[in-house]
Structures are given as C-alpha cells and as structure tokens.
C-alpha cells in the first residue's frame, strides 16, 4: 500500500507539472514566415494566431492567389513550429507512456 501512495503522489505531481507547462506554453510564441519574410504569422504555444503581418510589396490586386499562398505557407510554418514546441515541452512528461491521443 505504501508503494501505491507513493505512486499516487508522483502522478499528482506529474499532473501539476503538466498543467503548469501547458499554461506556460500559452505565454510562448513562434513565428512562421513565407516569401522571405513578406508574410509573417505569430502563433502562441496553444496554437492560436496572435499576429499577421503582410508586406505592402506582396499586395497585388491582380495576383490575390499568390498572397493567399503566402499566407497559407506562413500559417503552416507557424503551426509546425508550435506543434514542435508543444511536443518538446509536453514530451518531457509523456515519453514512454504510449497513451493514444496524448501529445
């Protein structure tokens, strides 16, 4: 029974540590870019877009499709970086657990 109590304490601490790490992820950000920085998207560690910047030189009403592609590419870049950040931070707690759907 002593081992079970110790195991429960460890599980509770891990849960608290994971909650704190999850909260801290919301304070961190990543930047995705496209077109050599012509389009920049910032995203939080919770994978929410916080900023979009578009350089005036890529705004061409005759070529809206190019701008759409640049925005999409920058968004995918930011999302990929946010996913890597989450995996890096939360992976500390989930490595070796092999629980489906958990990071």
Beta strands, then each sheet from edge to edge (+ up, - down):
strand 1: 29-34
strand 2: 39-44
strand 3: 49-54
sheet 1: 1+ 2- 3+
end
